[in-house]
Amino acid sequence: QVQLVESGGGLVQAGGSLRLSCAASGRTFSRYAMGWFRQAPGKERELVAAISWSDDSTYYADSVKGRFTISRDDAENTVFLQMNSLKPEDTAVYYCAAAYMGFYREPRNYNYWGQGTQVTVSS
């Protein structure tokens, strides 16, 4: 089992940057695929970025490709989401999620969740 705690959200102007962090508990972090999801008011939760547990392969939703970068530090049990060139439509609650030895691109594999962190991008 793993517990996840996100940090780094906040208010930023359009075009700005934020870096989200997700700290995980447990000794087998390296075996978890990690993902960042977001949910805006009135919209479904979507997977925006994910990273494999086995070879650090990554996935990005089309809406964030080229602007967001996911990375992980297994020694520190932490996953990051660097968000650049932020747009008002990126405003959402961002959730960190984990899937034990799961396929990182499949949202249904994620069964451990953080509490979420608010990201607000003003125009």
Buried (B, 14 or more C-beta within 10 A) or exposed (E): EBEBBBBBBEEBEEEBEBBBBBBBEBEBBEBBBBBBBBBBEEEEBBBBBBBBBEEEEBBBBEEBEEBBBBBBEBEEBBBBBBBBEBBEEBBBBBBBBBBBEBBBBBBEBBEBBBEBBEBBBEE
